[in-house]
Structures are given as C-alpha cells and as structure tokens.
C-alpha cells in the first residue's frame, strides 16, 4: 500500500476568542500576521492501482484543488469566510469535504498550526 501527502504552508487568521486566555488576562497567541499553518492532504492506494506510468494519479493534476483550498483558508479572517464556527477541527473537516471530490481515495486533511505546535487531522470514517 502507498500513501502520498501533499503539503502547503501559509498564514491563517482564525479570529476566534480564547476564553481560557482571556480569563487569565493573557495576550492572544495569534501573531498579527496570523498563524503559520501547514495543510497536509493524504491519500492512499494499493500496489495494484499503479498505472503503466508507475503512479496512481499525477499529483500535478491535484495541485489546483489543493492550492484553491489553501488560498481560501489564507484569504481572510475565518469567521468572515465561513458560515460555521471555524475551529481548526471544523475547518479541517470542511477542507476534507472540499477536496474529497477531486482527490481519489483521500484519507485525511491535517492543519498543523506550527505557531503553537498543535496539529488537527480529519480522517475519513470507514
């Protein structure tokens, strides 16, 4: 079995309140320029799914979908972009749903907030 991962790194502005930090009068974690996030998009396939070119799918063909998703995440403050509460969990699930129609056998989407060292991964249920 093979597993392929496509990555994009960009800045996001989540824009949600931090009740625990606020209650302790701590400064916000998000820098002015936003959190540095790496989105990881993974898909898997079996040995017998390799084509005559030695691949399952040309990843160049998937770049447009992944880039479009990353650009949307980086395009503004999340509460202004999404109609739902944009926690990292909800946004990872949204990204999975967005990409599932164009990436065959998508297995996960991960949003790794490198600024604070927390990664959130949405995995397809079987």
DSSP file (Angstrom, degrees, kcal/mol; ACC not computed):
  #  RESIDUE AA STRUCTURE BP1 BP2  ACC     N-H-->O    O-->H-N    N-H-->O    O-->H-N    TCO  KAPPA ALPHA  PHI   PSI    X-CA   Y-CA   Z-CA
    1    1 A X              0   0    0      0, 0.0     2,-0.3     0, 0.0    45,-0.2   0.000 360.0 360.0 360.0 143.3    0.0    0.0    0.0
    2    2 A X  E     -A   45   0A   0     43,-3.4    43,-2.0     2,-0.0     2,-0.4  -0.844 360.0-163.5-112.8 150.4    1.2    3.5   -0.8
    3    3 A X  E     -A   44   0A   0     -2,-0.3     2,-0.4    41,-0.2    41,-0.2  -0.993   7.2-168.6-133.3 127.7    0.4    6.8    1.0
    4    4 A X  E     -A   43   0A   0     39,-3.0    39,-2.3    -2,-0.4     2,-0.4  -0.920   1.8-163.9-116.6 140.5    1.0   10.2   -0.7
    5    5 A X  E     -A   42   0A   0     -2,-0.4     2,-0.4    37,-0.2    37,-0.2  -0.992   4.0-162.6-128.3 130.3    0.9   13.5    1.1
    6    6 A X  E     -A   41   0A   0     35,-2.7    35,-2.8    -2,-0.4     2,-0.4  -0.919  16.6-161.6-107.4 135.4    0.7   16.9   -0.5
    7    7 A X  E     +A   40   0A   0     -2,-0.4     2,-0.3    33,-0.2    33,-0.2  -0.921  16.6 178.5-124.2 145.5    1.7   19.9    1.7
    8    8 A X  E     -A   39   0A   0     31,-1.9    31,-3.1    -2,-0.4     2,-0.4  -0.991  12.1-157.6-138.5 137.4    1.1   23.7    1.6
    9    9 A X  E     +A   38   0A   0     -2,-0.3     2,-0.3    29,-0.3    29,-0.2  -0.959  29.6 136.3-118.3 134.9    2.3   26.2    4.1
   10   10 A X  E     -A   37   0A   0     27,-2.5    27,-3.1    -2,-0.4     2,-0.4  -0.935  50.6 -90.8-161.5 174.5    0.6   29.6    4.6
   11   11 A X  E     -A   36   0A   0     -2,-0.3     2,-0.3    25,-0.2    25,-0.2  -0.834  37.3-172.8-102.0 139.3   -0.6   32.1    7.2
   12   12 A X  E     -A   35   0A   0     23,-2.3    23,-2.7    -2,-0.4     2,-0.6  -0.939  20.2-147.1-128.1 153.4   -4.2   32.0    8.5
   13   13 A X  B     -d   77   0B   0     63,-0.7    65,-2.6    60,-0.4    63,-0.0  -0.900  14.3-177.6-119.5 100.2   -6.2   34.3   10.8
   14   14 A X        -     0   0    0     -2,-0.6    65,-0.7    63,-0.2    -1,-0.2   0.930  12.7-164.9 -67.0 -46.6   -8.6   32.1   12.8
   15   15 A X        +     0   0    0      1,-0.2     2,-0.3    63,-0.1    -1,-0.1   0.648  34.7 135.8  75.4  16.1  -10.2   35.1   14.6
   16   16 A X        -     0   0    0     70,-0.1    -1,-0.2     1,-0.1    -2,-0.1  -0.710  58.5-106.0 -95.3 150.0  -11.9   33.2   17.4
   17   17 A X        -     0   0    0     -2,-0.3     2,-0.5     1,-0.1    -1,-0.1  -0.321  20.4-140.5 -67.2 156.6  -11.9   34.3   21.0
   18   18 A X     >  -     0   0    0      1,-0.2     4,-3.0     2,-0.0     5,-0.2  -0.807  18.1-175.3-119.2  86.7   -9.7   32.4   23.5
   19   19 A X  H  > S+     0   0    0     -2,-0.5     4,-2.5     1,-0.2     5,-0.2   0.840  81.4  49.7 -56.1 -40.1  -11.9   32.2   26.7
   20   20 A X  H  > S+     0   0    0      2,-0.2     4,-1.2     1,-0.2    -1,-0.2   0.939 115.5  43.0 -66.1 -45.9   -9.2   30.5   28.9
   21   21 A X  H  4>S+     0   0    0      1,-0.2     5,-2.8     2,-0.2     3,-0.3   0.911 114.3  51.5 -65.2 -42.0   -6.5   33.0   27.9
   22   22 A X  H ><5S+     0   0    0     -4,-3.0     3,-1.5     1,-0.2    -2,-0.2   0.908 106.5  53.7 -61.5 -42.5   -9.0   35.9   28.2
   23   23 A X  H 3<5S+     0   0    0     -4,-2.5    -1,-0.2     1,-0.3    -2,-0.2   0.795 112.9  44.0 -63.2 -28.5  -10.0   34.8   31.7
   24   24 A X  T 3<5S-     0   0    0     -4,-1.2    -1,-0.3    -3,-0.3    -2,-0.2   0.309 112.7-119.5 -97.6   7.5   -6.3   34.8   32.8
   25   25 A X  T < 5 +     0   0    0     -3,-1.5     2,-0.3     1,-0.2    -3,-0.2   0.849  59.9 155.6  55.2  37.6   -5.6   38.1   31.1
   26   26 A X      < -     0   0    0     -5,-2.8    -1,-0.2    -6,-0.1     3,-0.1  -0.656  47.5-104.4 -91.1 150.3   -3.1   36.5   28.8
   27   27 A X        -     0   0    0     -2,-0.3    -1,-0.1     1,-0.1    -5,-0.0  -0.319  47.0 -88.2 -68.8 157.7   -2.2   38.0   25.4
   28   28 A X        -     0   0    0      1,-0.1    -1,-0.1     2,-0.1   -11,-0.0  -0.292  25.7-139.4 -63.6 151.1   -3.6   36.3   22.3
   29   29 A X  S    S+     0   0    0     -3,-0.1     2,-0.5     2,-0.1    -1,-0.1   0.785  77.2  92.2 -79.4 -29.0   -1.5   33.5   20.8
   30   30 A X  S    S-     0   0    0      5,-0.1     5,-0.1     2,-0.1    -2,-0.1  -0.535  73.6-136.8 -76.2 120.9   -2.1   34.6   17.2
   31   31 A X    >   -     0   0    0     -2,-0.5     3,-1.8     3,-0.3    -2,-0.1  -0.264  29.1-103.2 -65.7 162.3    0.6   37.0   15.8
   32   32 A X  T 3  S+     0   0    0      1,-0.3    -1,-0.1     2,-0.1     3,-0.1   0.869 124.3  51.4 -55.3 -39.2   -0.6   40.0   13.8
   33   33 A X  T 3  S-     0   0    0      1,-0.3    -1,-0.3   -20,-0.0     2,-0.1   0.530 118.8-113.2 -78.8  -4.7    0.4   38.2   10.6
   34   34 A X    <   -     0   0    0     -3,-1.8    -3,-0.3   -23,-0.1    -1,-0.3  -0.292  42.8 -46.5 100.9 173.1   -1.6   35.1   11.6
   35   35 A X  E     -A   12   0A   0    -23,-2.7   -23,-2.3    -5,-0.1     2,-0.7  -0.582  51.9-122.9 -78.4 141.8   -0.7   31.5   12.5
   36   36 A X  E     -A   11   0A   0     -2,-0.2    78,-2.0   -25,-0.2    79,-1.0  -0.800  40.9-177.7 -84.3 120.1    1.8   29.7   10.3
   37   37 A X  E     -AB  10 113A   0    -27,-3.1   -27,-2.5    -2,-0.7     2,-0.6  -0.959  23.7-157.5-125.7 136.7   -0.1   26.6    9.2
   38   38 A X  E     -AB   9 112A   0     74,-2.1    74,-2.7    -2,-0.4     2,-0.5  -0.970  14.1-153.4-109.5 121.6    0.9   23.6    7.1
   39   39 A X  E     -AB   8 111A   0    -31,-3.1   -31,-1.9    -2,-0.6     2,-0.5  -0.830   9.4-163.7 -92.4 126.9   -2.0   21.8    5.4
   40   40 A X  E     -AB   7 110A   0     70,-2.7    70,-3.0    -2,-0.5     2,-0.5  -0.954   4.2-168.8-113.8 128.5   -1.3   18.1    4.7
   41   41 A X  E     -AB   6 109A   0    -35,-2.8   -35,-2.7    -2,-0.5     2,-0.4  -0.969  11.8-171.3-120.0 116.8   -3.5   16.3    2.3
   42   42 A X  E     +AB   5 108A   0     66,-2.4    65,-3.3    -2,-0.5    66,-1.6  -0.867  12.0 173.1-117.0 143.8   -3.1   12.5    2.3
   43   43 A X  E     -AB   4 106A   0    -39,-2.3   -39,-3.0    -2,-0.4     2,-0.3  -0.982  13.0-153.6-141.5 155.2   -4.4    9.7    0.1
   44   44 A X  E     +A    3   0A   0     61,-1.6     2,-0.3    -2,-0.3   -41,-0.2  -0.881  11.9 175.4-129.0 156.5   -3.7    6.0   -0.1
   45   45 A X  E     -A    2   0A   0    -43,-2.0   -43,-3.4    -2,-0.3     2,-0.1  -0.987  29.6-104.1-157.9 158.8   -3.8    3.3   -2.8
   46   46 A X    >   -     0   0    0     -2,-0.3     3,-1.9   -45,-0.2     4,-0.2  -0.395  33.9-109.1 -84.6 159.9   -2.9   -0.3   -3.3
   47   47 A X  G >  S+     0   0    0      1,-0.3     3,-1.6     2,-0.2    -1,-0.1   0.882 117.5  57.5 -53.6 -42.2    0.0   -1.7   -5.2
   48   48 A X  G 3  S+     0   0    0      1,-0.3    -1,-0.3     0, 0.0    -2,-0.0   0.489  92.8  70.2 -75.0   0.2   -2.2   -3.0   -8.0
   49   49 A X  G <   +     0   0    0     -3,-1.9    -1,-0.3     2,-0.0     2,-0.2   0.472  69.8 113.6 -92.8  -2.8   -3.6    0.5   -8.6
   50   50 A X    <   -     0   0    0     -3,-1.6     6,-0.2    -4,-0.2     2,-0.0  -0.501  61.2-140.6 -67.0 134.5   -0.3    1.8  -10.1
   51   51 A X    >   -     0   0    0      4,-2.9     3,-1.9    -2,-0.2    -1,-0.1  -0.179  33.6 -84.0 -86.7-175.2   -0.8    2.6  -13.7
   52   52 A X  T 3  S+     0   0    0      1,-0.3    -1,-0.1     2,-0.1    -2,-0.1   0.722 128.5  58.8 -65.2 -21.0    1.6    1.9  -16.6
   53   53 A X  T 3  S-     0   0    0      2,-0.3    -1,-0.3     3,-0.0     3,-0.1   0.510 120.8-107.5 -84.2  -4.3    3.5    5.2  -15.8
   54   54 A X  S <  S+     0   0    0     -3,-1.9     2,-0.3     1,-0.3    -2,-0.1   0.698  86.9  92.5  86.9  20.1    4.2    3.9  -12.3
   55   55 A X        -     0   0    0      1,-0.1    -4,-2.9    -6,-0.1    -1,-0.3  -0.951  66.7-140.9-140.2 162.4    1.8    6.1  -10.4
   56   56 A X  S    S-     0   0    0      1,-0.4     2,-0.3    -2,-0.3    -1,-0.1   0.871  91.2  -6.5 -85.3 -45.5   -1.8    6.1   -9.2
   57   57 A X  S    S-     0   0    0     -6,-0.1     2,-0.7    47,-0.0    -1,-0.4  -0.987  75.1-108.0-149.2 146.6   -2.5    9.7  -10.1
   58   58 A X    >>  -     0   0    0     -2,-0.3     3,-1.6     1,-0.2     4,-0.5  -0.691  25.6-151.9 -76.5 113.7   -0.4   12.6  -11.3
   59   59 A X  H >> S+     0   0    0     -2,-0.7     4,-1.1     1,-0.3     3,-1.0   0.757  91.9  70.0 -63.6 -22.4   -0.1   14.9   -8.3
   60   60 A X  H 3> S+     0   0    0      1,-0.3     4,-0.5     2,-0.2     3,-0.4   0.866  94.5  56.4 -58.9 -33.6    0.4   17.8  -10.7
   61   61 A X  H <4 S+     0   0    0     -3,-1.6     4,-0.3     1,-0.2    -1,-0.3   0.729 107.2  48.7 -70.1 -21.7   -3.3   17.3  -11.6
   62   62 A X  H <X S+     0   0    0     -3,-1.0     4,-2.1    -4,-0.5     3,-0.4   0.649  88.2  85.0 -91.3 -17.1   -4.2   17.7   -7.9
   63   63 A X  H  X S+     0   0    0     -4,-1.1     4,-3.3    -3,-0.4     5,-0.3   0.862  84.0  57.1 -55.1 -41.0   -2.3   20.8   -7.2
   64   64 A X  H  X S+     0   0    0     -4,-0.5     4,-2.3     1,-0.2    -1,-0.2   0.914 109.3  44.8 -60.2 -44.3   -5.0   23.2   -8.5
   65   65 A X  H  > S+     0   0    0     -3,-0.4     4,-2.1    -4,-0.3    -1,-0.2   0.923 116.0  46.2 -65.4 -44.6   -7.5   21.8   -6.0
   66   66 A X  H  X S+     0   0    0     -4,-2.1     4,-2.5     2,-0.2    -2,-0.2   0.920 113.7  49.0 -65.5 -43.5   -5.1   21.9   -3.1
   67   67 A X  H  X S+     0   0    0     -4,-3.3     4,-2.8    -5,-0.2    -2,-0.2   0.911 109.9  51.5 -61.9 -42.7   -3.9   25.4   -4.0
   68   68 A X  H  X S+     0   0    0     -4,-2.3     4,-1.8    -5,-0.3    -1,-0.2   0.902 111.4  47.4 -61.8 -41.8   -7.5   26.6   -4.2
   69   69 A X  H  X S+     0   0    0     -4,-2.1     4,-2.0     2,-0.2    -2,-0.2   0.930 113.2  48.0 -65.0 -46.2   -8.3   25.2   -0.8
   70   70 A X  H  X S+     0   0    0     -4,-2.5     4,-1.7     1,-0.2    -2,-0.2   0.899 110.0  52.9 -62.1 -41.7   -5.2   26.7    0.8
   71   71 A X  H  < S+     0   0    0     -4,-2.8     4,-0.5     1,-0.2    -1,-0.2   0.883 107.9  51.0 -62.7 -38.3   -5.9   30.1   -0.8
   72   72 A X  H >< S+     0   0    0     -4,-1.8     3,-1.0     1,-0.2     4,-0.3   0.922 109.5  50.1 -64.9 -42.8   -9.4   30.1    0.7
   73   73 A X  H 3< S+     0   0    0     -4,-2.0   -60,-0.4     1,-0.2     3,-0.4   0.825 116.2  42.3 -64.6 -30.9   -8.0   29.4    4.1
   74   74 A X  T 3< S+     0   0    0     -4,-1.7    -1,-0.2     1,-0.2    -2,-0.2   0.411  91.0  91.7 -93.8   0.9   -5.5   32.2    3.8
   75   75 A X  S <  S-     0   0    0     -3,-1.0     2,-0.3    -4,-0.5    -1,-0.2   0.589  97.9 -40.4 -80.3 -10.8   -7.9   34.7    2.2
   76   76 A X  S    S-     0   0    0     -3,-0.4   -63,-0.7    -4,-0.3     2,-0.4  -0.984  88.4 -32.9 175.0-170.7   -9.1   36.4    5.4
   77   77 A X  B >>  -d   13   0B   0     -2,-0.3     3,-2.0     1,-0.1     4,-0.8  -0.599  58.6-128.2 -74.1 128.3  -10.3   36.1    9.0
   78   78 A X  H >> S+     0   0    0    -65,-2.6     4,-2.6    -2,-0.4     3,-1.0   0.816 104.1  57.8 -53.7 -42.0  -12.1   32.7    9.3
   79   79 A X  H 34 S+     0   0    0    -65,-0.7    -1,-0.3     1,-0.3   -64,-0.1   0.779 109.1  49.0 -61.8 -21.1  -15.3   33.9   10.9
   80   80 A X  H <4 S+     0   0    0     -3,-2.0    -1,-0.3     1,-0.1    -2,-0.2   0.669 115.5  43.4 -86.5 -18.0  -15.7   36.2    7.8
   81   81 A X  H << S+     0   0    0     -3,-1.0     2,-0.3    -4,-0.8    -2,-0.2   0.841 110.0  54.5 -92.1 -40.5  -15.1   33.4    5.3
   82   82 A X     <  -     0   0    0     -4,-2.6     4,-0.1     2,-0.2    -1,-0.1  -0.702  62.2-146.4-107.5 150.1  -17.1   30.5    6.8
   83   83 A X  S    S+     0   0    0     -2,-0.3     2,-0.2     2,-0.1    -1,-0.1   0.364  86.1  61.4 -88.8   2.8  -20.8   30.2    7.8
   84   84 A X  S    S-     0   0    0      3,-0.0     2,-0.6     6,-0.0    -2,-0.2  -0.753 107.5 -77.7-121.8 169.9  -19.8   27.8   10.7
   85   85 A X        -     0   0    0     -2,-0.2     2,-2.0     1,-0.1     5,-0.2  -0.595  49.2-139.5 -70.0 114.0  -17.7   28.3   13.8
   86   86 A X        +     0   0    0     -2,-0.6   -70,-0.1   -72,-0.2    -1,-0.1  -0.353  40.0 155.6 -85.3  63.4  -14.2   28.0   12.3
   87   87 A X     >  -     0   0    0     -2,-2.0     4,-2.5     1,-0.1     5,-0.2  -0.408  60.4-106.5 -70.1 162.1  -12.4   25.9   14.9
   88   88 A X  H  > S+     0   0    0      1,-0.2     4,-2.3     2,-0.2     5,-0.2   0.871 122.4  54.9 -60.2 -34.6   -9.4   24.1   13.5
   89   89 A X  H  > S+     0   0    0      2,-0.2     4,-2.0     1,-0.2    -1,-0.2   0.956 110.5  43.2 -62.1 -50.8  -11.5   20.9   13.8
   90   90 A X  H  > S+     0   0    0      1,-0.2     4,-2.3     2,-0.2    -2,-0.2   0.870 114.9  49.7 -65.1 -36.7  -14.4   22.2   11.8
   91   91 A X  H  X S+     0   0    0     -4,-2.5     4,-2.7     2,-0.2    -1,-0.2   0.877 108.2  52.8 -72.2 -36.4  -12.1   23.8    9.1
   92   92 A X  H  X S+     0   0    0     -4,-2.3     4,-2.2    -5,-0.2    -2,-0.2   0.916 111.6  47.0 -62.4 -41.7  -10.1   20.5    8.7
   93   93 A X  H  X S+     0   0    0     -4,-2.0     4,-2.4     2,-0.2    -2,-0.2   0.913 111.4  51.0 -65.8 -42.0  -13.4   18.7    8.1
   94   94 A X  H  X S+     0   0    0     -4,-2.3     4,-2.6     1,-0.2    -2,-0.2   0.936 110.3  49.3 -58.3 -47.0  -14.5   21.4    5.7
   95   95 A X  H  X S+     0   0    0     -4,-2.7     4,-2.3     1,-0.2    -1,-0.2   0.897 109.6  52.1 -61.6 -40.7  -11.2   21.1    3.7
   96   96 A X  H  X S+     0   0    0     -4,-2.2     4,-2.1     1,-0.2    -1,-0.2   0.943 111.0  47.0 -59.0 -48.0  -11.6   17.3    3.6
   97   97 A X  H  X S+     0   0    0     -4,-2.4     4,-0.6     1,-0.2    -2,-0.2   0.898 112.2  50.5 -61.9 -41.6  -15.1   17.7    2.2
   98   98 A X  H  < S+     0   0    0     -4,-2.6     3,-0.3     1,-0.2    -1,-0.2   0.892 117.8  38.5 -62.2 -40.7  -14.0   20.3   -0.4
   99   99 A X  H >X S+     0   0    0     -4,-2.3     4,-1.8     1,-0.2     3,-1.5   0.704  95.2  81.7 -86.7 -21.0  -11.1   18.1   -1.6
  100  100 A X  H 3< S+     0   0    0     -4,-2.1     6,-0.2     1,-0.3    -1,-0.2   0.799  88.2  55.6 -59.4 -30.8  -12.8   14.7   -1.5
  101  101 A X  T 3< S+     0   0    0     -4,-0.6    -1,-0.3    -3,-0.3    -2,-0.1   0.715 117.7  33.1 -76.6 -18.3  -14.5   15.1   -4.8
  102  102 A X  T <4 S+     0   0    0     -3,-1.5     2,-0.6    -4,-0.2    -2,-0.2   0.566 108.3  67.3-113.1 -12.2  -11.2   15.8   -6.7
  103  103 A X  S >< S-     0   0    0     -4,-1.8     3,-1.2   -38,-0.1    -1,-0.2  -0.918  81.0-133.5-114.3 109.5   -8.7   13.7   -4.8
  104  104 A X  T 3  S+     0   0    0     -2,-0.6    -3,-0.1     1,-0.3   -60,-0.0  -0.340  84.8   1.3 -62.7 134.8   -9.2    9.9   -5.3
  105  105 A X  T 3  S-     0   0    0      1,-0.2   -61,-1.6    -5,-0.2    -1,-0.3   0.834  82.9-172.0  58.7  37.4   -9.1    7.9   -2.1
  106  106 A X  E <   +B   43   0A   0     -3,-1.2   -63,-0.3    -6,-0.2    -1,-0.2  -0.388  10.2 178.6 -57.6 131.8   -8.5   10.9    0.1
  107  107 A X  E     -     0   0A   0    -65,-3.3    17,-1.9     1,-0.4     2,-0.3   0.699  54.4  -5.5-112.8 -27.8   -7.7    9.6    3.6
  108  108 A X  E     -BC  42 123A   0    -66,-1.6   -66,-2.4    15,-0.2     2,-0.4  -0.995  41.0-152.1-161.6 158.7   -7.0   12.8    5.7
  109  109 A X  E     -BC  41 122A   0     13,-1.9    13,-3.1    -2,-0.3     2,-0.4  -0.989  23.2-168.9-130.6 128.3   -6.6   16.5    5.8
  110  110 A X  E     -BC  40 121A   0    -70,-3.0   -70,-2.7    -2,-0.4     2,-0.6  -0.955  14.3-159.9-120.2 136.6   -4.4   17.9    8.6
  111  111 A X  E     -BC  39 120A   0      9,-3.0     9,-2.3    -2,-0.4     2,-0.8  -0.952  13.2-164.8-112.3 108.3   -4.0   21.5    9.7
  112  112 A X  E     -BC  38 119A   0    -74,-2.7   -74,-2.1    -2,-0.6     2,-1.4  -0.835   8.4-154.7 -99.3 105.2   -0.7   21.9   11.6
  113  113 A X  E >>> -BC  37 118A   0      5,-2.8     5,-1.6    -2,-0.8     4,-1.5  -0.661  14.7-178.5 -79.6  94.2   -0.6   25.1   13.5
  114  114 A X  T 345S+     0   0    0    -78,-2.0    -1,-0.2    -2,-1.4   -77,-0.2   0.747  72.5  67.4 -69.6 -24.2    3.2   25.5   13.6
  115  115 A X  T 345S+     0   0    0    -79,-1.0    -1,-0.2     1,-0.2   -78,-0.1   0.903 119.0  19.2 -63.1 -41.7    3.0   28.7   15.6
  116  116 A X  T <45S-     0   0    0     -3,-0.5    -2,-0.2   -80,-0.2    -1,-0.2   0.455 106.9-115.5-111.1  -2.3    1.6   27.0   18.7
  117  117 A X  T  <5 +     0   0    0     -4,-1.5     2,-0.4     1,-0.2    -3,-0.2   0.859  69.4 128.9  75.6  36.3    2.6   23.4   17.9
  118  118 A X  E   < -C  113   0A   0     -5,-1.6    -5,-2.8     2,-0.0     2,-0.4  -0.989  37.1-165.2-127.7 127.6   -0.9   21.8   17.6
  119  119 A X  E     -C  112   0A   0     -2,-0.4     2,-0.5    -7,-0.3    -7,-0.3  -0.922   2.0-162.9-112.5 136.9   -2.0   19.7   14.6
  120  120 A X  E     -C  111   0A   0     -9,-2.3    -9,-3.0    -2,-0.4     2,-0.5  -0.979   9.5-170.7-119.6 122.1   -5.6   18.8   13.8
  121  121 A X  E     -C  110   0A   0     -2,-0.5     2,-0.5   -11,-0.3   -11,-0.3  -0.954  12.1-157.5-119.5 128.2   -6.3   15.9   11.5
  122  122 A X  E     -C  109   0A   0    -13,-3.1   -13,-1.9    -2,-0.5     2,-0.4  -0.917  17.2-165.6-100.8 125.3   -9.6   15.0   10.0
  123  123 A X  E     -C  108   0A   0     -2,-0.5   -15,-0.2   -15,-0.2   -16,-0.1  -0.913  25.2-108.3-115.2 136.1   -9.7   11.3    8.9
  124  124 A X        -     0   0    0    -17,-1.9     2,-0.2    -2,-0.4   -17,-0.0  -0.361  33.5-127.1 -59.7 134.2  -12.3    9.7    6.7
  125  125 A X              0   0    0      1,-0.1    -1,-0.1    -2,-0.1     0, 0.0  -0.583 360.0 360.0 -79.7 147.6  -14.6    7.4    8.5
  126  126 A X              0   0    0     -2,-0.2    -1,-0.1     0, 0.0    -2,-0.1   0.414 360.0 360.0-102.2 360.0  -15.0    3.9    7.1
